[in-house]
């Protein structure tokens, strides 16, 4: 069980690094994504 958890964490690390790189590289795009996500969640909640 413990080994499987460790492997999933290792898989997550590069994904997190990628997110940080994108975040610092292009904040405006990141903000746009958050806005789109927010708009989408609001639409799904209303329907």
MOPAC internal coordinates of N, CA, C and O (Angstrom, degrees):
PM7 1SCF
backbone

  N    0.0000 0     0.00 0     0.00 0    0    0    0
  C    1.4746 1     0.00 0     0.00 0    1    0    0
  C    1.5382 1   110.77 1     0.00 0    2    1    0
  O    1.2310 1   120.84 1   131.81 1    3    2    1
  N    1.3273 1   115.99 1   -48.19 1    3    2    1
  C    1.4609 1   120.53 1  -177.66 1    5    3    2
  C    1.5180 1   112.52 1   -61.82 1    6    5    3
  O    1.2310 1   121.13 1   141.45 1    7    6    5
  N    1.3517 1   115.44 1   -38.55 1    7    6    5
  C    1.4685 1   119.40 1  -179.76 1    9    7    6
  C    1.5217 1   111.31 1   -64.19 1   10    9    7
  O    1.2310 1   120.39 1   139.88 1   11   10    9
  N    1.3166 1   116.86 1   -40.12 1   11   10    9
  C    1.4737 1   120.51 1   179.64 1   13   11   10
  C    1.5282 1   110.16 1   -62.93 1   14   13   11
  O    1.2310 1   120.72 1   137.95 1   15   14   13
  N    1.3248 1   116.23 1   -42.05 1   15   14   13
  C    1.4718 1   119.86 1   179.27 1   17   15   14
  C    1.5194 1   110.72 1   -60.91 1   18   17   15
  O    1.2310 1   120.61 1   135.54 1   19   18   17
  N    1.3220 1   116.44 1   -44.46 1   19   18   17
  C    1.4650 1   121.30 1  -178.75 1   21   19   18
  C    1.5313 1   110.13 1   -61.18 1   22   21   19
  O    1.2310 1   120.86 1   138.26 1   23   22   21
  N    1.3320 1   115.97 1   -41.74 1   23   22   21
  C    1.4679 1   119.99 1  -179.60 1   25   23   22
  C    1.5258 1   110.85 1   -62.93 1   26   25   23
  O    1.2310 1   120.09 1   137.41 1   27   26   25
  N    1.3201 1   117.42 1   -42.59 1   27   26   25
  C    1.4678 1   120.59 1  -179.54 1   29   27   26
  C    1.5256 1   109.84 1   -64.97 1   30   29   27
  O    1.2310 1   120.39 1   143.41 1   31   30   29
  N    1.3375 1   116.86 1   -36.59 1   31   30   29
  C    1.4664 1   120.33 1   178.37 1   33   31   30
  C    1.5225 1   110.28 1   -65.10 1   34   33   31
  O    1.2310 1   120.78 1   138.95 1   35   34   33
  N    1.3348 1   116.12 1   -41.05 1   35   34   33
  C    1.4689 1   120.87 1   179.20 1   37   35   34
  C    1.5213 1   110.05 1   -63.24 1   38   37   35
  O    1.2310 1   120.70 1   142.93 1   39   38   37
  N    1.3365 1   116.26 1   -37.07 1   39   38   37
  C    1.4659 1   120.45 1   178.80 1   41   39   38
  C    1.5247 1   110.51 1   -67.45 1   42   41   39
  O    1.2310 1   120.61 1   146.26 1   43   42   41
  N    1.3216 1   116.44 1   -33.74 1   43   42   41
  C    1.4695 1   120.96 1  -177.78 1   45   43   42
  C    1.5282 1   112.32 1   -73.10 1   46   45   43
  O    1.2310 1   120.24 1   147.00 1   47   46   45
  N    1.3139 1   117.15 1   -33.00 1   47   46   45
  C    1.4653 1   121.15 1  -175.99 1   49   47   46
  C    1.5274 1   113.60 1   -54.07 1   50   49   47
  O    1.2310 1   118.97 1   126.51 1   51   50   49
  N    1.3414 1   119.56 1   -53.49 1   51   50   49
  C    1.4789 1   118.86 1   179.60 1   53   51   50
  C    1.5217 1   112.35 1   -61.19 1   54   53   51
  O    1.2310 1   120.44 1   146.77 1   55   54   53
  N    1.3383 1   116.77 1   -33.23 1   55   54   53
  C    1.4627 1   120.45 1   178.23 1   57   55   54
  C    1.5286 1   109.43 1   -64.36 1   58   57   55
  O    1.2310 1   120.68 1   136.05 1   59   58   57
  N    1.3350 1   116.31 1   -43.95 1   59   58   57
  C    1.4634 1   120.81 1   178.62 1   61   59   58
  C    1.5262 1   110.50 1   -63.06 1   62   61   59
  O    1.2310 1   120.67 1   136.13 1   63   62   61
  N    1.3181 1   116.33 1   -43.87 1   63   62   61
  C    1.4731 1   120.65 1   178.41 1   65   63   62
  C    1.5122 1   110.44 1   -58.46 1   66   65   63
  O    1.2310 1   120.77 1   137.03 1   67   66   65
  N    1.3306 1   116.14 1   -42.97 1   67   66   65
  C    1.4635 1   121.40 1   179.45 1   69   67   66
  C    1.5250 1   109.89 1   -61.31 1   70   69   67
  O    1.2310 1   120.70 1   136.24 1   71   70   69
  N    1.3326 1   116.27 1   -43.76 1   71   70   69
  C    1.4612 1   120.45 1   179.57 1   73   71   70
  C    1.5302 1   110.40 1   -60.74 1   74   73   71
  O    1.2310 1   120.43 1   137.12 1   75   74   73
  N    1.3395 1   116.79 1   -42.88 1   75   74   73
  C    1.4634 1   120.26 1   179.85 1   77   75   74
  C    1.5269 1   110.96 1   -64.47 1   78   77   75
  O    1.2310 1   120.62 1   138.42 1   79   78   77
  N    1.3320 1   116.42 1   -41.58 1   79   78   77
  C    1.4673 1   120.42 1   178.97 1   81   79   78
  C    1.5148 1   110.54 1   -60.52 1   82   81   79
  O    1.2310 1   120.63 1   133.12 1   83   82   81
  N    1.3304 1   116.40 1   -46.88 1   83   82   81
  C    1.4602 1   121.27 1   179.86 1   85   83   82
  C    1.5205 1   109.54 1   -64.04 1   86   85   83
  O    1.2310 1   121.07 1   138.07 1   87   86   85
  N    1.3366 1   115.55 1   -41.93 1   87   86   85
  C    1.4640 1   121.17 1  -178.29 1   89   87   86
  C    1.5256 1   110.99 1   -59.27 1   90   89   87
  O    1.2310 1   120.44 1   131.97 1   91   90   89
  N    1.3197 1   116.76 1   -48.03 1   91   90   89
  C    1.4696 1   120.20 1  -177.70 1   93   91   90
  C    1.5196 1   112.05 1   -75.90 1   94   93   91
  O    1.2310 1   120.88 1   149.41 1   95   94   93
  N    1.3364 1   115.91 1   -30.59 1   95   94   93
  C    1.4623 1   119.59 1  -177.08 1   97   95   94
  C    1.5255 1   111.47 1   -71.90 1   98   97   95
  O    1.2310 1   120.79 1   136.32 1   99   98   97
  N    1.3401 1   116.09 1   -43.68 1   99   98   97
  C    1.4593 1   118.99 1  -174.40 1  101   99   98
  C    1.5306 1   110.25 1  -140.18 1  102  101   99
  O    1.2310 1   121.02 1   -95.54 1  103  102  101
  N    1.3296 1   115.65 1    84.46 1  103  102  101
  C    1.4594 1   121.20 1  -178.63 1  105  103  102
  C    1.5225 1   112.01 1   -65.30 1  106  105  103
  O    1.2310 1   120.46 1   142.93 1  107  106  105
  N    1.3228 1   116.72 1   -37.07 1  107  106  105
  C    1.4647 1   120.13 1  -177.78 1  109  107  106
  C    1.5278 1   110.83 1   -62.55 1  110  109  107
  O    1.2310 1   120.68 1   138.22 1  111  110  109
  N    1.3277 1   116.31 1   -41.78 1  111  110  109
  C    1.4666 1   120.32 1   178.88 1  113  111  110
  C    1.5180 1   109.79 1   -65.23 1  114  113  111
  O    1.2310 1   120.98 1   140.31 1  115  114  113
  N    1.3304 1   115.73 1   -39.69 1  115  114  113
  C    1.4587 1   121.21 1   179.83 1  117  115  114
  C    1.5276 1   110.38 1   -62.48 1  118  117  115
  O    1.2310 1   121.20 1   135.75 1  119  118  117
  N    1.3246 1   115.31 1   -44.25 1  119  118  117
  C    1.4695 1   120.07 1   178.99 1  121  119  118
  C    1.5238 1   110.47 1   -62.75 1  122  121  119
  O    1.2310 1   120.53 1   139.99 1  123  122  121
  N    1.3196 1   116.60 1   -40.01 1  123  122  121
  C    1.4582 1   121.26 1   178.73 1  125  123  122
  C    1.5284 1   110.12 1   -61.65 1  126  125  123
  O    1.2310 1   120.70 1   137.66 1  127  126  125
  N    1.3318 1   116.26 1   -42.34 1  127  126  125
  C    1.4707 1   120.80 1   179.17 1  129  127  126
  C    1.5158 1   110.45 1   -61.32 1  130  129  127
  O    1.2310 1   120.44 1   137.03 1  131  130  129
  N    1.3449 1   116.76 1   -42.97 1  131  130  129
  C    1.4599 1   121.21 1   179.82 1  133  131  130
  C    1.5269 1   109.74 1   -63.36 1  134  133  131
  O    1.2310 1   120.70 1   137.31 1  135  134  133
  N    1.3235 1   116.26 1   -42.69 1  135  134  133
  C    1.4684 1   120.57 1   178.50 1  137  135  134
  C    1.5219 1   110.64 1   -60.91 1  138  137  135
  O    1.2310 1   120.66 1   134.71 1  139  138  137
  N    1.3350 1   116.35 1   -45.29 1  139  138  137
  C    1.4627 1   120.94 1   179.36 1  141  139  138
  C    1.5204 1   110.70 1   -62.58 1  142  141  139
  O    1.2310 1   120.66 1   137.03 1  143  142  141
  N    1.3336 1   116.34 1   -42.97 1  143  142  141
  C    1.4620 1   121.01 1   178.46 1  145  143  142
  C    1.5243 1   110.38 1   -61.74 1  146  145  143
  O    1.2310 1   120.98 1   135.49 1  147  146  145
  N    1.3347 1   115.73 1   -44.51 1  147  146  145
  C    1.4612 1   121.15 1  -179.92 1  149  147  146
  C    1.5238 1   110.50 1   -61.48 1  150  149  147
  O    1.2310 1   120.89 1   133.57 1  151  150  149
  N    1.3267 1   115.91 1   -46.43 1  151  150  149
  C    1.4610 1   121.59 1   179.79 1  153  151  150
  C    1.5290 1   110.06 1   -60.39 1  154  153  151
  O    1.2310 1   120.96 1   137.04 1  155  154  153
  N    1.3335 1   115.78 1   -42.96 1  155  154  153
  C    1.4664 1   121.53 1  -179.41 1  157  155  154
  C    1.5304 1   110.53 1   -63.68 1  158  157  155
  O    1.2310 1   120.17 1   135.97 1  159  158  157
  N    1.3346 1   117.28 1   -44.03 1  159  158  157
  C    1.4652 1   120.95 1  -179.23 1  161  159  158
  C    1.5228 1   110.89 1   -66.36 1  162  161  159
  O    1.2310 1   120.71 1   142.93 1  163  162  161
  N    1.3332 1   116.25 1   -37.07 1  163  162  161
  C    1.4681 1   120.00 1   177.78 1  165  163  162
  C    1.5297 1   109.97 1   -64.52 1  166  165  163
  O    1.2310 1   120.63 1   137.02 1  167  166  165
  N    1.3285 1   116.40 1   -42.98 1  167  166  165
  C    1.4657 1   121.43 1   179.75 1  169  167  166
  C    1.5264 1   110.73 1   -62.24 1  170  169  167
  O    1.2310 1   120.16 1   138.13 1  171  170  169
  N    1.3350 1   117.30 1   -41.87 1  171  170  169
  C    1.4634 1   121.13 1  -178.28 1  173  171  170
  C    1.5251 1   110.26 1   -69.44 1  174  173  171
  O    1.2310 1   120.54 1   146.76 1  175  174  173
  N    1.3380 1   116.57 1   -33.24 1  175  174  173
  C    1.4588 1   120.21 1   179.10 1  177  175  174
  C    1.5335 1   111.01 1   -70.13 1  178  177  175
  O    1.2310 1   120.76 1   141.60 1  179  178  177
  N    1.3355 1   116.15 1   -38.40 1  179  178  177
  C    1.4665 1   120.84 1  -178.64 1  181  179  178
  C    1.5229 1   111.65 1   -67.87 1  182  181  179
  O    1.2310 1   120.65 1   140.22 1  183  182  181
  N    1.3384 1   116.35 1   -39.78 1  183  182  181
  C    1.4658 1   119.57 1  -176.37 1  185  183  182
  C    1.5231 1   112.29 1   -73.66 1  186  185  183
  O    1.2310 1   120.10 1   180.00 1  187  186  185

